Amino acid sequence: MLAPTEALASSSITGTPAFATAAARNFYGSTPNFAGNLTFAIVMGVLFIVHSILAVTYKQRYFGLSFIFGAGLEFATYIGRTLANGDPTSTKYFLLQIIAINLAPVFLMAGNYYLLGKLVIIYGEYYSILTPIAYSYIFIVCDVVGLFLQSAGGAAAGKALNDKSRRISDNSSNIILGGIAFQVFSMSIFLFFWTHFLYSIYIKTNTLLLKYNSSTNNNSIGNNNSDVQNGNGNGKIFTLFQKFYNFIDTSSKDHLFNLNYKEIRKNKILIYFPLVLTISVLLIYTRSVYKLIMLALKIAGHGNNSEIHFFLLESLLMALSILILAFCYPGYVMDGRHSKIVVGKRIRLRDFKIVKKDFDSFIRQFENESTNQENDSMSFTIKNNSPVEIEKTV
């Protein structure tokens, strides 16, 4: 551990607390780069505006607000660091960037967590371990805990910096470290559920398709998938991209998914959306793991003071995670202007139970729904001027 007279200048890398004394008043070790931080302040500011417009346009409340707050906090981070270039000893600039940079990923991941629940509804609960609303509640609680820990650490740091010693204690650093560690832990659990969901809709459905065709004596549906698996199509060798596209293209298995949302699944961009969301989550996850390691090393006194690493593994990764979901905006992909996918409001204990999936019940469900649709001589449609709300009963 560093002696009290030494400065543990870490925020140029991780935006985390540093030991500082009157003899070492620069909280950043080296003065934050003006051009680099101003560039990211502009980028985050633009993304904040873009997500604000998209949220209003496509009527995205929870996801929209989560990413607006996340992008706004990232913007505040780089405003603080840009201003600190002129005064690296300023307590208010330091606290602005340290608090904002720690809280931004909490809001961004909250939006991503919510999207898992929506996708489970669109494709069907059969492909999920838990109910859609269970995911929301579990990870909202995790977000609140992480937010509380990091806020408490930031508050302790602020109080310490306002003292005459201007020295941040081990306790505030450890509290923030605990908050980031808990965030990484909850994200790891989320990735488990997310990976299972992707496996179910992309790979498990191949087996389900064969069983479905066998049980219904229908060998015509989904036969085009065999060409994909063999790497051939119309006698031609598929390119790598074509193979990948056909792997993620679930249109030949669409009858195995929630029939109420087949119109939404006709949007071709939805084919890529799970991949886009995966990239966004992995970018934030990588950044969080990096930050956790760097802060732990700083507390142990083994830190490195490179702002280049900070820009590459913090700033760039966060900007890309926000940008990618602006280009492939969930509200557009899920037709947010004309439809409303309600994950749920109330939760019951049974929503947390892991229910074994029964294939026979699964098939009967689709046969009954198909029969009802034939009898009614109509299918589910989303009217342009009449928003349709399909609420999951919980």
N, C-alpha and C positions, 0 to 999 in steps of 0.2 A: 504494500500500500504506500502511496506517496506521502511524503512528509507534508505537514500543513503549509510550509513555505513554498512548496512546489505547486505548479499549476497543471491540472489535468485538463488540457484544452481539447475538448472533444466535439463541440458542436459543429465544427467545420466538416466533420465526417458524419456524425449521427444526429446532430441537433439535440444532444443530451447534456445533462448537467456537467459542470466542470468544477474542480476545486479552484478557488481564486482568492488571492489575498491582495492587499494594497500594493504589494510589490509586483504582482502579476495580474493586472486589471483587464487585460485582453482576454475575454471569455473564449475566444475562438482559436487561440494559439497564434494563428496567422490571420491577417485581416481578410474577411470574405471577399472573394473576387466580385467586383462591381458588374462587369459585363455578363459574366455567367449567371449570377443571381438575378440580374435584371431581365435577362432573356427568359429564364424560367418563370419569373413573375408575370411577364407578358403572356407566355404560353398558358399558364394556369388561369390567368385572368380571362383570356379568350375562351378557354374550356368552361370556365364558370358561366360565362354569358351564353355559350352554346347550349350547355345542359339546362340552363334556366329556360331558354326559349323552347327547347325540345320537350321539357317536362310540361309546360303549359300547352303546347301544341298537341301532344299526344296524351294528355290527361294522366300523367304518371305521378301519383302522390308519394307513395312510400319510396319507391326507387328514385324518383325524380328529386325529392328532398334530400335523400341520402347522398346522392352524387353532387347536388348543388352545395351542400354543406362541406362535403369532402373536397371538392375543387376550390371552394372559397377558403378553406383552411390552408390548402396548399398555396394559394395565392398570397395569403397573409404571411406564410412562412418566408417566402422569397422577397416580399416587401420588407419584412424585418431584417433579413440578411443583406438586402441591398442598402438599406439605411445604415446598417452596422458597418458598412464599408467606410463611411465618414466618421463613425464613432464606435469602434469595437469595444469600448468600455461601458457603453450604455446598458443599464440593467433592463430597461423597458424593451429595447430592441431584442435583446437576448431572450427575455421571457416570451415575447411575442412569437419568435420563431420556434422556440423549444416546445411550447405548449401546442401550437398549431400543427407542427410536424408530427407530433405524437398522436394527436387526436384524428387527423385526416383519414388514416387507413381504417379507423373504427367505423366511420360513416360510410366509406366506400364499400367495405365488406358487408355492411348491413344491407346495402342495396343488392349486392350479389347473392347474399343468403336468401333474400326474398324471391329472387328470380328462380331459385331451385324449386320453391313451392309452386310457382306459376307453371313451370315446365312439367312438373309432376301432374298437375291438373290437365294440361294440354295433351300429354301422352297417355296418362292413366296411372292410377295409384298401384296397379298391379306391378309396375316396374320400379316401385320405390319401397324402401325398407320401412319408412314411417309415413304418416299422413302429411300433406302439405303444410297444414297449420302447425304441426309439431316442429318442423324445421324452423319456422319463423320464431316460435316461442323459445326454443332451445338456444338459438344463436342470437336472438335479441337479448336474452339474459346474459349470454357470454359477452356481448358487446357492452352491456351496461357495466358488468364487472370490470372489463378491461378499461372502459372509459373512466370508471371511478378510480381505479388504481393509478392510472396515468395522470388524471386530474389532481389526485391527492399528492402525487409526487411533484407535479408542477407547482402546486400551491406551496408545498414545503420548500421547494427550491426558491420560489419568489420571496417567501418570508426570510429565508436565510440570506438572500442577496440584499435585502433591505436592511439587514443588520450592519453594524459598523465593520465587522470582519469581512463582509462580502465573500463568505466562504460557504459553499454548499456541502452539507453533511453527507455521510455515507447513507443515512436513512433515506433521504430524498432520491438519491441515485438508485438505491436498491428497490424502492417502491416503483419507480418508473421501469426498472428492469423487470420486476415482477409483472407489471402490466403488459409489457411487450411479450414476455414469456407466455403469459396466459393467452394473449392474442394469437401467438403462433400455435399454441396447443389447440385452441378452438378452431383455427383455420385447418389444422391437420385433420381434426375430426370431420370437418365439413368436406374436405377433399376425399375422405373415405366414402362418405355418403354420395358425393358427386361422382366419383369413379364408379361406384356400384350402379348408379343411375345410367351413366353412359354405357357401361357394359350391358345393362339390361335392354336398352333401346337399340343398340347397334349389333350386339353379338347374340344375346339370349333370344332375341326375336327370330333369329334364323332357325333355331330349334323349335320355337313356338310355331313358326310358319309351317314347318313340316308336319307337326302334330295337328295343327289346325286343318291343313289340307287333307290329312289322313282321316281325321274324324268327320270331316264334311264331304269326303270323297271328291275333293276339288283339287286337281293337280295343275290347274292353269294359272292360279293366282301366285304371283311371285316367282314364276319360273325364270324370269329374266335375271334373277339374282344368281343363278348357276353360272351364267356367262361371266358375271363379274368375278365370282369366286375362282373360275378357271382362268381368268385373265383374258378371255376372248369375247369379242362382240362382233357378230356378223362376219366372222372369219378373220377379223383384223386384230392385231396385237394392241392392247390398250396401253396408253402412256401411263406413267406413274400417277399423274394428276387424275386421269380418268378412273384409274383403279381406286384412288382415294375418294374421289367424288362418289363413286358407286358404293363405296363402303359406308359413307355417311348419309347417302341418299336412302331414306326409309320409305319412299313413296310406294314401293312394291309391297310393303308390309303395313301400309297405312290403315287397313281394315282391322288390324290388331290393336290400334290405339283408341283413345277416347273418341267415340263417334260424334260427340257434341261439338268437338273442336276441329273437325276435319277441314272446314273452310279456312281456318287460321293456318293449318298445316300446309295449305296449298301455296302459301307464300314461300317462294324458292329460297329466300334469304334465311328462313328458319332452318334450312338444312345446315347452314354454316353456323348458326347462332350458338349451339352448344360448344362448338370449337372456339368461337370468339370469347364466350364467357370463361372457358377453361384458361385461355391465354391471359385474360384480365386477372383472374384469381391467382394464377401462378406468378405473374409479375409482382403482385402485391405480396404474395407469400415469400418470394425470393427476397424482396426488399426487407421484409420483416425479419427473416432469418439473418440476413446480413446485419441489420441494425442490432439485433439481439447479441450476435457474436461480437460486434465492435464495441457495444456498450459494456459487455462483460469484460472484454480485454482492457477497456479504459479504466474500469473500476479496479482491475487487478494491476494497473500500471504498465500495461504492455501495448498501449495504443500507438497508432500511426496517424499522422496529421496530414493526410492527402485529400485536398478538396476535389481532385480529379475523381477519386474513388466515390466520393459523395455524389458528384454530379452523375456518374455512370450508374451506380447501384442504388441510389435513392431518387434523385430528381428525374432521370430519364425513365426509369421503370414506372414511377408513379404517373408521369405524364402519359406514357403509352397505355397504361391500364385505364385511364380516364378517356383518352382519345379513341381507343378501339371501340368503346361502347357508345361513343358519339356517332361514329360512322355506321355502326350496326346497332342503332338505338332500339331497345326492347319495345318501346311504345309503337314504333313503326312495324317491327317484326311481328308483334302480337296484335296489330290492328287496334291500338289503344284508343283511337278516335271514335270507333264505332262499336267496340265491344269492351266488356269489363270482366276480367277474370278475378274473381273474389277468392282469395286463399282461405279466408275465414276470420272470425272475430273471437268467438269463444272456443275454449279448449277443454277437453275432458281427459281424465286419466287414461281412458282406453286409447286415446290418440297416440300415446307413447308406446303402446304394445306393438311388438313385432309379430305380425300374423303370417303364418305359413301360407304361401300362395298355392291355391288349388286350381290346377289347370282345367279340370272338368267344369268347375263353377265359372271359371273365366270364359270358357267356350259357350256355356249356356247363356251367360250374360250378353255376349255379342249376338248370339242367335236370336234371343228375345228382342234385343234392340233393333236388329235388322228386320225382324218380323213386324214389329210395331211401325217401323218406318215404311215398310211396304204397304201395310194396311192404311196408313194415313196418306199414302201417295205423295210424300214430301220428305225432304231432308232438311237438316239444320242449315239455315242461312243467316247471314248477318246483314240486315237492311242498312242501306246507306244513311237514311235519315232517322233511324230508330235504334238507338243503342240497345244492345241486348245484354242483360246481366244474368250470368249463370252463377248462382251462389252455392258453394259447397256447404252442406248441412253438417254441422259438427256439434 
